[in-house]
Amino acid sequence: MTTQTKSKIPEELLGSLKDGVQRILDDKDWAGFLNMMRKIHHYSFNNRFLIALEQERRGYGFSPLVAGFHKWKNEFKRTVKKGEKSNIMSALLIAEHNNKEVKPFTLNAITAASQIDEDLHVLVIGNKSEEVAKSISQIPNVKKVIHVDNEIYENFLAENFTSVIVKQAENYSHIICSANTFGKNLMPRVAALLDTSQVSDIIKVISADTFLRPIYAGNAFATVKSSDSKKCITIRPTSFDPAATSGGSAEIVKADAGETNTFIKFIKREEIKSDRPELGTARVVISGGRGMGSGENFKLITEIADKLNAAIGASRAAVDAGYITNDHQVGQTGKVVVPDLYIAVGISGAIQHLAGMKESKVIVAINKDGEAPIFSVADYGLEADLFEALPQFLEELSKLNTIQK
């Protein structure tokens, strides 16, 4: 019998087969099965006896395992043909929360993840986070909640979260989370340990392996198709509607914690408490740029934000100048916002800033430079000195508030 292959089987693949086939057979490791078949497929093993022949030729002598492997492969095919779906086809979403409530962007990510695979499972990692798991189980898009509860997860440390995610990832084809600070800190570590290429910041799901994502600061869009058997994906939350929070009844399954990373220690958390809406989810955002001149002048922005119940944003130039803290930064290296109303004050409109706000429903720009790039994306533009325009704007808002009262 003669057979042809694209190339010789590399020694490392044969070694991997020898070490791994029996484990796969014993554990019924669907993920391992698919991953190994993906590697083998590169060498065009169309004949069921080809691997055994090659192994015997090289003196490995474990043909019985290969025969069992192919027998089990056929069993797998029959299972799929009957319509029975293994866990490897499910998607796993990593929930962001504070051990008390779910962060809003998780709801947007759930919507996107359910478009990738309807069999969506959510991983909740925390400490005394039963209420979070319960609330997520009530989301109609969610089919199962995996709850890992341990005191080591009291505070979010990506190094500690990674081990439990990688452990759970064995049974899933897609690992998903939001493309915010949480996801950007976490997902690259997971992708590296799983030896897979991350697909970042997607804004549209075309199919289970094909996605649309912005490139060049949002000035172009790339359609990306991933051929990896296990895909790590981050979602741009503002591109998807939040999922409904009631009407579901997903089962909650307890799972064991992962390994603790001893090379890192949580010291303290510093966060600004505010009654204002969160910048990433606010319906109205008013941002100041370098044109504000100083941090003291940002009080003009603050007063108007109070009237509009708006979140306060800033350009990178204003943050770098020390006018305001970096958690207010909007742009490519800051937060991406899609409010109903975005007011840009004293912002020229550099491409990096536009990448973070140009999808806003209505954009208003106030700048004394009529040639400023911000006017090219603005729905309404006011060419005026902001130190004259803002006090007048505030006065009119005060009148309007008085009339409404």
PEHUUR-V285328 format. One record per residue. N is the residue number from 0. OMEGA is omega as a letter, one per 20 degrees, with the letter a starting at -180 (* if undefined). D_FIRST is the distance of its C-alpha to the first C-alpha in Angstrom with 1 decimal. Layout:
# PEHUUR-V285328
{{N,OMEGA,D_FIRST} {N,OMEGA,D_FIRST}}
This chain:
# PEHUUR-V285328
{{0,r,0.0} {1,r,3.8} {2,r,6.8} {3,r,10.4} {4,r,13.5} {5,a,17.2} {6,r,17.9} {7,r,17.3} {8,r,18.3} {9,a,21.9} {10,a,23.2} {11,r,25.8} {12,r,23.3} {13,r,21.4} {14,r,24.9} {15,r,25.9} {16,a,23.0} {17,a,23.8} {18,a,27.5} {19,a,27.3} {20,a,24.7} {21,r,26.8} {22,r,30.0} {23,a,28.6} {24,a,27.5} {25,a,30.9} {26,a,33.1} {27,a,31.3} {28,a,31.8} {29,a,31.1} {30,r,32.1} {31,r,29.8} {32,a,26.9} {33,r,27.5} {34,r,28.1} {35,r,24.9} {36,r,22.9} {37,r,24.9} {38,a,23.8} {39,a,20.1} {40,a,20.3} {41,a,21.3} {42,r,17.9} {43,r,16.2} {44,a,14.2} {45,a,13.3} {46,a,10.4} {47,a,12.3} {48,a,10.0} {49,a,9.9} {50,a,13.3} {51,a,12.9} {52,a,10.2} {53,a,12.5} {54,r,15.5} {55,r,14.5} {56,a,13.8} {57,r,17.3} {58,a,18.8} {59,r,20.0} {60,r,19.0} {61,r,19.7} {62,r,16.7} {63,r,19.2} {64,a,20.9} {65,r,17.9} {66,r,17.3} {67,r,21.0} {68,a,21.0} {69,r,18.7} {70,r,20.7} {71,r,23.8} {72,r,22.5} {73,r,22.3} {74,r,25.8} {75,a,27.0} {76,r,25.8} {77,r,27.7} {78,r,30.7} {79,a,30.9} {80,r,30.5} {81,r,33.4} {82,r,35.5} {83,a,35.9} {84,r,36.3} {85,a,35.6} {86,a,38.0} {87,a,35.7} {88,a,36.8} {89,r,40.5} {90,r,42.8} {91,r,45.0} {92,r,48.3} {93,a,50.5} {94,r,54.1} {95,a,57.0} {96,r,60.2} {97,a,63.2} {98,r,62.8} {99,a,65.4} {100,a,64.1} {101,r,61.2} {102,a,61.4} {103,a,61.7} {104,r,58.7} {105,r,56.4} {106,r,57.4} {107,r,56.3} {108,r,53.0} {109,r,52.4} {110,a,52.9} {111,a,50.3} {112,r,47.8} {113,r,48.1} {114,r,47.1} {115,r,43.9} {116,a,43.1} {117,r,45.5} {118,a,44.3} {119,r,46.5} {120,a,47.3} {121,r,50.0} {122,r,50.3} {123,r,53.9} {124,a,54.5} {125,r,58.1} {126,a,61.0} {127,a,63.1} {128,a,61.4} {129,a,61.3} {130,r,63.3} {131,r,60.7} {132,a,57.9} {133,a,60.0} {134,r,61.0} {135,r,57.4} {136,a,56.4} {137,r,58.9} {138,a,57.1} {139,a,55.5} {140,a,52.4} {141,a,51.5} {142,r,49.4} {143,r,49.6} {144,r,51.6} {145,a,50.3} {146,r,53.4} {147,a,53.4} {148,a,56.9} {149,a,58.0} {150,r,61.0} {151,r,58.8} {152,r,58.3} {153,r,62.0} {154,a,61.7} {155,r,58.8} {156,a,57.0} {157,a,53.7} {158,r,52.5} {159,r,53.1} {160,a,51.7} {161,a,48.4} {162,a,47.1} {163,r,47.7} {164,r,46.2} {165,r,43.0} {166,a,42.8} {167,a,43.3} {168,a,40.9} {169,a,37.8} {170,a,38.1} {171,r,38.8} {172,a,37.2} {173,r,40.6} {174,a,43.4} {175,r,46.5} {176,a,50.1} {177,r,53.1} {178,r,53.3} {179,a,56.7} {180,r,57.9} {181,a,56.2} {182,a,52.8} {183,r,52.9} {184,a,53.7} {185,a,51.0} {186,r,47.9} {187,r,46.9} {188,r,46.9} {189,a,44.6} {190,a,42.2} {191,a,42.1} {192,r,41.3} {193,r,38.6} {194,r,37.1} {195,r,37.4} {196,a,39.3} {197,r,42.6} {198,a,43.7} {199,r,47.5} {200,a,50.5} {201,a,49.0} {202,r,51.5} {203,r,49.4} {204,r,46.3} {205,r,44.2} {206,a,41.2} {207,r,39.7} {208,a,38.0} {209,a,40.4} {210,r,44.0} {211,r,47.1} {212,r,49.0} {213,r,51.9} {214,a,51.6} {215,r,54.3} {216,r,56.9} {217,a,56.3} {218,r,56.8} {219,a,53.2} {220,a,50.5} {221,r,46.8} {222,a,44.2} {223,r,41.7} {224,a,38.2} {225,r,36.7} {226,r,32.9} {227,r,33.5} {228,r,32.5} {229,a,35.9} {230,r,38.8} {231,a,42.3} {232,r,44.9} {233,a,48.6} {234,r,50.8} {235,a,53.9} {236,a,56.2} {237,r,58.8} {238,a,56.2} {239,r,55.8} {240,r,58.4} {241,r,59.0} {242,r,57.7} {243,a,60.1} {244,r,61.3} {245,r,62.0} {246,a,60.5} {247,r,57.4} {248,a,56.7} {249,r,53.5} {250,r,52.9} {251,a,53.6} {252,r,51.3} {253,r,52.4} {254,a,50.0} {255,r,50.4} {256,r,51.6} {257,r,49.5} {258,r,50.3} {259,r,53.7} {260,a,53.7} {261,a,56.4} {262,a,56.6} {263,a,58.4} {264,r,61.5} {265,a,63.3} {266,r,66.9} {267,r,68.5} {268,r,68.2} {269,r,70.6} {270,a,70.7} {271,r,73.4} {272,a,74.8} {273,r,75.7} {274,a,76.8} {275,r,75.2} {276,r,72.0} {277,a,68.9} {278,a,68.1} {279,a,64.5} {280,a,65.5} {281,r,69.1} {282,r,70.2} {283,r,72.6} {284,r,72.1} {285,a,74.7} {286,r,73.6} {287,a,75.6} {288,a,74.7} {289,a,76.2} {290,r,79.1} {291,r,80.4} {292,a,81.9} {293,r,81.9} {294,r,80.9} {295,a,84.4} {296,r,84.0} {297,r,81.1} {298,r,83.7} {299,r,84.1} {300,a,80.5} {301,a,81.0} {302,r,84.1} {303,r,82.3} {304,r,79.3} {305,a,81.7} {306,a,83.1} {307,a,79.7} {308,a,78.0} {309,r,75.4} {310,a,73.1} {311,r,73.8} {312,a,71.3} {313,r,71.6} {314,r,69.9} {315,a,68.3} {316,r,71.3} {317,r,73.7} {318,r,71.6} {319,r,71.3} {320,r,75.1} {321,a,75.7} {322,a,77.3} {323,a,75.1} {324,a,72.4} {325,r,68.7} {326,r,67.9} {327,a,69.6} {328,r,67.4} {329,r,65.8} {330,a,63.2} {331,r,59.8} {332,r,60.5} {333,r,62.5} {334,r,62.3} {335,a,61.2} {336,r,63.7} {337,a,63.9} {338,r,67.4} {339,a,69.4} {340,r,71.9} {341,r,71.4} {342,a,74.5} {343,a,74.0} {344,r,77.2} {345,r,77.6} {346,a,73.8} {347,r,72.9} {348,r,69.4} {349,a,67.0} {350,a,63.4} {351,r,62.6} {352,a,65.2} {353,a,64.3} {354,a,60.7} {355,a,62.2} {356,a,64.6} {357,r,64.1} {358,r,62.5} {359,a,65.8} {360,r,67.3} {361,a,70.6} {362,r,71.3} {363,a,74.9} {364,r,75.6} {365,a,78.9} {366,a,79.2} {367,r,82.0} {368,a,79.6} {369,r,79.0} {370,a,76.1} {371,a,74.2} {372,a,70.5} {373,a,71.0} {374,a,72.9} {375,r,69.8} {376,a,68.2} {377,r,71.4} {378,r,72.6} {379,a,76.1} {380,r,77.5} {381,r,80.9} {382,a,81.9} {383,r,84.5} {384,a,85.5} {385,a,83.8} {386,r,87.0} {387,a,88.9} {388,a,86.4} {389,r,85.3} {390,r,88.8} {391,r,89.5} {392,r,86.3} {393,r,87.2} {394,r,90.6} {395,r,89.3} {396,r,86.8} {397,r,89.8} {398,a,91.7} {399,r,88.9} {400,r,88.4} {401,r,92.2} {402,a,92.1} {403,r,89.2} {404,*,91.1}}
